[in-house]
Amino acid sequence: QQQPAAKEQLKKNVDGALKSDLLKWIRRKIRSYPVNPPANFKQSFQDGKVLCALVDSLKDHGEKDKDFNFTSFNFEKPENDATIAMQWAEVNLGIPAILDAADL
């Protein structure tokens, strides 16, 4: 049986690897968008651009998606933009909003 310290270190390593893999996936999804590739989940998401680019990259680019377009954002109100992106993703993509935009 593993010691508590060893279990905690293993959990940190796994969590770190999962975060790293998720950031890599996000970078791939948004590489064609005019945003800085995210380096982390704190500062990289604060201006709303990465989140909006990610949601835009996940949508079906057909006629039904004209109501959400990355180029329509001016990014002057990051919290508002992030809220719109998360609400759109929840309603149209079935992705639950587990954070509030203010948490970004």
C-alpha positions as CSV (number, residue, x, y, z in Angstrom):
1,Q,0.0,0.0,0.0
2,Q,1.3,3.5,-0.9
3,Q,2.1,6.0,1.7
4,P,-0.1,9.1,1.9
5,A,2.7,11.4,0.6
6,A,3.3,9.1,-2.3
7,K,-0.4,9.0,-3.2
8,E,-0.6,12.8,-3.0
9,Q,2.4,13.1,-5.3
10,L,0.9,10.6,-7.8
11,K,-2.3,12.6,-7.8
12,K,-0.4,15.9,-8.4
13,N,1.5,14.2,-11.3
14,V,-1.7,12.9,-12.9
15,D,-3.5,16.2,-12.4
16,G,-0.6,18.0,-14.0
17,A,-0.5,15.6,-16.9
18,L,-4.3,16.0,-17.5
19,K,-4.1,19.8,-17.4
20,S,-1.1,19.7,-19.8
21,D,-3.0,17.4,-22.2
22,L,-6.1,19.5,-22.1
23,L,-4.1,22.7,-22.8
24,K,-2.4,20.9,-25.8
25,W,-5.9,20.0,-27.1
26,I,-7.1,23.5,-26.7
27,R,-4.1,24.9,-28.5
28,R,-4.7,22.5,-31.5
29,K,-8.4,23.5,-31.6
30,I,-7.7,27.3,-31.7
31,R,-4.5,27.5,-33.7
32,S,-6.2,29.2,-36.6
33,Y,-7.7,31.9,-34.4
34,P,-5.9,35.3,-33.6
35,V,-5.3,34.5,-30.0
36,N,-2.2,33.7,-27.9
37,P,-1.9,29.9,-27.3
38,P,-2.9,29.3,-23.7
39,A,-0.1,28.6,-21.3
40,N,-2.2,27.9,-18.3
41,F,-5.8,28.0,-17.0
42,K,-5.5,31.3,-15.1
43,Q,-4.1,34.2,-17.1
44,S,-4.6,32.7,-20.5
45,F,-8.4,32.6,-20.1
46,Q,-8.9,36.0,-18.4
47,D,-9.5,38.1,-21.5
48,G,-12.2,35.7,-22.9
49,K,-10.5,35.3,-26.2
50,V,-9.3,31.7,-25.7
51,L,-12.7,30.6,-24.5
52,C,-14.6,32.3,-27.4
53,A,-12.2,30.8,-29.9
54,L,-12.6,27.3,-28.3
55,V,-16.4,27.5,-28.4
56,D,-16.3,28.8,-32.0
57,S,-14.0,25.9,-33.0
58,L,-16.4,23.4,-31.5
59,K,-19.5,24.5,-33.3
60,D,-21.0,23.3,-36.5
61,H,-20.1,26.0,-39.0
62,G,-23.4,25.6,-40.8
63,E,-26.3,28.0,-41.1
64,K,-27.7,27.4,-37.6
65,D,-24.5,28.8,-36.0
66,K,-24.6,32.3,-37.3
67,D,-25.6,33.5,-33.8
68,F,-22.1,32.8,-32.4
69,N,-19.1,34.0,-34.4
70,F,-15.7,34.7,-33.0
71,T,-15.2,37.7,-35.2
72,S,-18.2,39.4,-33.8
73,F,-16.6,39.9,-30.4
74,N,-14.6,43.1,-29.6
75,F,-13.2,41.7,-26.3
76,E,-13.7,45.0,-24.5
77,K,-15.8,43.2,-21.8
78,P,-14.1,39.9,-21.2
79,E,-16.5,38.7,-18.5
80,N,-19.5,39.4,-20.8
81,D,-17.8,37.7,-23.7
82,A,-17.0,34.6,-21.6
83,T,-20.6,34.5,-20.3
84,I,-22.0,34.6,-23.8
85,A,-19.5,31.8,-24.9
86,M,-20.3,29.6,-21.9
87,Q,-24.1,30.1,-22.3
88,W,-24.0,29.4,-26.0
89,A,-21.9,26.2,-25.4
90,E,-24.3,25.0,-22.8
91,V,-27.4,25.5,-24.9
92,N,-26.0,24.5,-28.3
93,L,-23.3,22.0,-27.6
94,G,-24.6,20.5,-24.3
95,I,-21.4,21.6,-22.4
96,P,-22.4,22.5,-18.9
97,A,-21.1,25.7,-17.5
98,I,-19.2,24.6,-14.4
99,L,-17.6,28.0,-13.8
100,D,-19.0,31.5,-13.7
101,A,-17.3,34.0,-16.0
102,A,-16.3,36.0,-13.0
103,D,-14.2,33.0,-11.9
104,L,-11.9,33.3,-14.9
